[in-house]
Amino acid sequence: MREQQRTGPRFLAFFGCLYFAALRPEEAVNLAKHNLSLPPEGWGELHLERATPYAGKEWTNSGRNRDDRQLKQRAVGESRTVPCPPELTAMLHEHLKQFPPGPDEELPKLTIVRTWKFARSRAFTEEVAASGLAKTPYDLRHAAVSTWLNGGVPPTTVAEWAGHSVEVLLKIYAKCLDGTDAAVQRRVQAALGH
């Protein structure tokens, strides 16, 4: 990402929000300094209030490419808090230092996609780049949710952090929970005092 002269460094924290906090792209582009509760290092929190999904100028009331809306599957005014792991806390501090908040700036969807494609082509071997692995930026969100589930975070907590219902979470990510019998059995054994 850093190899891309103008856009890469600007987008590092954006992609970090998708990968480490499972934000949807429309949530990450709308993140502002007042949404961040970040200690100098360690775990912080992201307080999501609004989303700005890409729709195209002809489909928004504002004439901008992105529409200002409430969070997906949330009522108007309802927010969501997501934990911010230490890696993302460091990324966000670096981003704020390098790119201080300024006037409202719209992140073009095409630039996000181009930046991702370039970084992906540089990071992956030709064979992996030809596969479907991390094909789109949204796949970073899937990776975050899968990591949380495989790490043993309870599905109800993962659903809350990701902004899903538990039903949708289990329907989409059931594959992540396969093959965890041995780990679950060890937890039950420990809970039973063995």
Summary of the structure (lengths in Angstrom):
residues: 194
radius of gyration: 18.2
end to end distance: 47.5
largest distance: 63.2
contacts: 514
relative contact order: 0.15
helix: 52%
strand: 9%
